[in-house]
Amino acid sequence: MRKLLHGRSLLIVLGLVCARAGFAVALPAQRPLCQAPIPDLYRQVSPAVVSISAISIDASEVTNRTERRTGSGVVVDASGLILTNSHVVYGQPIIEVTLDDQTSLPGRIVGIDPFFDIALVRVAPSASGKLPSAELGRSDNLLPGDEVFAIGNPFGLEQTFTRGIISAVNRILPGVSWSAREPMIQTDAAINPGSSGGPLIDRCGDVVGITTAILPDAQGIGFAIPVDVIKAEMADLIKNGRVIRPWLGIQGQLVTPELKELFRIPLVDGLLIEVVEAESPAARLHLRGGNLDVVIGGAPVLLGGDIITEVDGRPIGDQKSLKAAFEALQVGAKARLSIFREQKTLVVEPVIAERPMPTSTGAARRTAASENRAGPRAVARLAF
């Protein structure tokens, strides 16, 4: 009886057959195969993991004048550059970093992005001039089932090492606005308060993500920022101290066929403006938000606002065209918007501003991940 070929043997046979027939063969992208003992991974990466304590002072308080946040971080450059979460250090004037050898050093923020919850902090290295550092890997080739490990300081328990797998990739958390949406890594490696900012590493010991959020009412559901997202931002964070994003100042959602069918009122394809943010380019042009609050299929909608049908001549009838049109906007440049209002079309030309930093020191993503209660279904608002 013939035996079936499996795995690598089958791929080799198929490759030989197709090559002889003149066909091109597209084999899966190779990934490094690392088999070092797991304790070696810990010894390799843990010296680069730090504890971060950030302190704010409230002069109006008499007794409880200080607030302390604690989290984790990982040294990504031997000169003293540390990667962590924005919600650990944002708005905190005093930052103290404790290295693996228990040396405490003052830290300063190099760059911060509260929208994607990323921060870079720098410390002056020791007399040797170099700190143990971790390697940034890649996250685009991660698959559910891949083994990963988290290192951090949960509840002050320094250098805690936990093990799990990738539970999902490209996970968008509920209730997060468009400006803060990014594809997250979901993992069942244990993550707890104090783990924030610590590295998620792969079987080779490379950093593939930074732990950032948990679902507190669940077990084994944690999230990490993919390292590819982090690497894409690092140059801007180091150069500008922030990521410069265009800002029109509107929130809304696409007009769907279901919405038009349900209400049978004059609606066109485009972006339905629900909220106009104060002191924004949209507010200065008196664009209108919604004034009728309804719930459709468990999702809240504010009706009655303007509908943006085109951006710089591009129709925006679906997610793909909407994303392309708004990602093309440039800070300081004019945009040409076609607006549908009261069955008429008008054209406005706002000057696109830079999106301001949030005033809240909390992380929108962490808050959204914590809200898992009954009620109207969370909707990812499109915020531009």
Long-range contacts (C-beta under 8 A, 24 or more apart in sequence): 29-141, 31-141, 32-204, 34-202, 34-203, 34-204, 34-205, 35-203, 36-204, 36-205, 38-149, 38-163, 41-149, 41-201, 41-203, 41-205, 42-149, 42-151, 42-161, 44-205, 45-74, 45-134, 45-151, 45-199, 45-201, 45-205, 45-207, 46-100, 46-151, 46-159, 46-161, 47-100, 47-132, 48-74, 48-75, 48-76, 48-100, 48-131, 48-132, 48-133, 48-134, 48-199, 49-73, 49-74, 49-75, 49-100, 49-134, 49-151, 49-152, 49-153, 49-159, 49-198, 49-199, 50-74, 50-75, 50-82, 50-97, 50-98, 50-99, 50-100, 51-97, 51-98, 51-153, 51-158, 52-82, 52-84, 52-88, 52-89, 52-95, 52-96, 52-97, 52-98, 52-107, 52-121, 52-197, 53-95, 53-96, 53-97, 53-98, 54-88, 54-89, 54-92, 54-94, 54-95, 54-96, 55-92, 55-93, 55-94, 55-95, 55-96, 56-91, 56-92, 56-93, 56-94, 56-361, 57-93, 57-94, 70-153, 70-156, 70-194, 71-152, 71-153, 71-194, 71-195, 71-196, 71-197, 71-198, 72-151, 72-152, 72-153, 72-194, 72-195, 72-196, 72-197, 72-198, 72-211, 73-97, 73-121, 73-197, 73-198, 74-134, 74-151, 74-197, 74-198, 74-199, 74-207, 74-210, 75-131, 75-132, 75-133, 75-134, 76-133, 76-134, 76-136, 76-207, 77-133, 78-125, 78-130, 78-131, 78-132, 78-133, 79-122, 79-125, 79-130, 79-131, 80-122, 80-123, 80-124, 80-125, 80-131, 81-110, 81-120, 81-121, 81-122, 82-107, 82-120, 82-121, 82-122, 82-123, 83-118, 83-119, 83-120, 83-197, 83-199, 83-207, 83-210, 83-230, 84-119, 84-120, 84-121, 84-196, 84-197, 84-210, 85-117, 85-118, 85-119, 85-196, 85-197, 85-210, 85-212, 85-363, 86-112, 86-113, 86-114, 86-116, 86-117, 86-118, 86-119, 86-363, 87-114, 87-117, 87-196, 87-212, 87-361, 87-362, 87-363, 87-366, 88-119, 88-196, 88-197, 89-119, 89-121, 90-114, 90-119, 90-361, 90-363, 91-361, 92-361, 95-121, 97-121, 97-123, 99-131, 100-132, 100-159, 109-241, 110-237, 110-238, 110-241, 111-234, 111-236, 111-237, 111-238, 111-240, 111-241, 111-242, 112-237, 112-241, 112-242, 113-233, 113-237, 113-242, 113-243, 114-357, 114-358, 114-363, 114-364, 115-179, 115-180, 115-243, 115-245, 115-355, 115-358, 115-364, 116-180, 116-182, 116-225, 116-229, 116-233, 116-243, 117-212, 117-213, 117-225, 117-363, 117-365, 117-366, 118-210, 118-225, 118-229, 118-230, 118-233, 118-237, 119-197, 119-237, 120-234, 120-237, 120-238, 134-199, 134-201, 134-205, 134-206, 134-207, 135-205, 135-206, 135-207, 136-206, 136-207, 136-227, 136-230, 136-231, 137-201, 137-202, 137-204, 137-206, 137-207, 137-208, 137-227, 138-206, 138-208, 138-227, 138-228, 139-169, 139-185, 139-208, 139-209, 139-226, 139-227, 139-228, 139-229, 140-226, 140-228, 142-166, 142-169, 142-185, 142-202, 142-208, 142-226, 143-169, 144-168, 144-169, 146-202, 146-203, 147-202, 147-203, 148-187, 148-189, 148-200, 148-201, 148-202, 148-203, 148-208, 148-209, 149-189, 149-200, 149-201, 150-187, 150-189, 150-190, 150-191, 150-195, 150-198, 150-199, 150-200, 150-201, 150-211, 150-222, 150-224, 151-198, 151-199, 151-201, 152-191, 152-194, 152-195, 152-196, 152-197, 152-198, 152-199, 152-211, 153-194, 153-195, 153-198, 154-190, 154-191, 154-192, 154-193, 154-194, 154-195, 155-192, 155-193, 155-194, 156-194, 157-194, 160-195, 162-189, 162-190, 162-191, 163-189, 164-188, 164-189, 164-190, 164-220, 165-189, 167-220, 167-221, 169-226, 171-223, 172-380, 173-213, 173-223, 173-365, 173-368, 173-369, 174-368, 174-371, 174-378, 174-380, 175-368, 175-371, 175-378, 175-379, 175-380, 176-364, 176-365, 176-368, 176-380, 177-251, 177-364, 177-380, 177-381, 177-382, 177-383, 178-380, 178-381, 178-382, 178-383, 178-384, 179-245, 179-355, 179-383, 179-384, 180-364, 180-365, 181-380, 182-225, 182-226, 182-229, 183-226, 183-229, 184-212, 184-213, 184-223, 184-224, 184-225, 184-226, 185-209, 185-223, 185-224, 185-225, 185-226, 186-221, 186-222, 186-223, 187-222, 187-223, 187-224, 188-220, 188-221, 188-222, 189-222, 190-220, 190-222, 191-222, 196-366, 200-224, 212-363, 212-365, 212-366, 213-363, 213-365, 213-366, 213-369, 214-369, 215-369, 215-370, 215-372, 216-370, 216-372, 217-372, 218-372, 223-365, 223-369, 242-357, 244-331, 244-354, 245-331, 245-354, 245-355, 246-326, 246-329, 246-330, 246-331, 246-352, 246-353, 246-354, 246-355, 246-384, 247-280, 247-281, 247-331, 247-352, 247-353, 247-354, 247-355, 247-356, 247-384, 248-280, 248-281, 248-282, 248-326, 248-329, 248-335, 248-350, 248-352, 248-353, 248-384, 249-276, 249-277, 249-279, 249-280, 249-281, 249-282, 249-283, 249-353, 249-384, 250-275, 250-276, 250-277, 250-280, 250-282, 250-287, 250-289, 250-308, 250-383, 250-384, 251-275, 251-277, 251-289, 251-381, 251-382, 251-383, 251-384, 252-289, 252-290, 252-305, 252-381, 252-382, 253-301, 253-379, 253-381, 253-382, 254-316, 254-317, 254-318, 254-319, 254-322, 254-382, 255-307, 258-296, 258-297, 259-296, 259-301, 262-296, 263-303, 266-343, 267-307, 268-307, 268-309, 268-340, 269-309, 269-315, 269-316, 269-317, 270-307, 270-308, 270-309, 270-310, 270-315, 270-316, 270-317, 270-340, 271-307, 271-308, 271-316, 271-322, 271-382, 272-301, 272-303, 272-305, 272-307, 273-305, 273-306, 273-307, 273-308, 274-301, 274-302, 274-305, 274-381, 275-302, 276-305, 280-353, 281-350, 281-351, 281-352, 281-353, 282-350, 284-350, 285-348, 285-350, 287-339, 287-348, 288-341, 295-376, 297-377, 298-376, 298-377, 299-376, 299-377, 299-379, 300-376, 300-379, 306-339, 306-340, 306-341, 307-339, 307-340, 307-341, 308-337, 308-338, 308-339, 308-340, 309-338, 309-339, 309-340, 309-345, 310-336, 310-337, 310-338, 311-335, 311-336, 311-337, 311-338, 312-336, 322-382, 326-384, 329-384
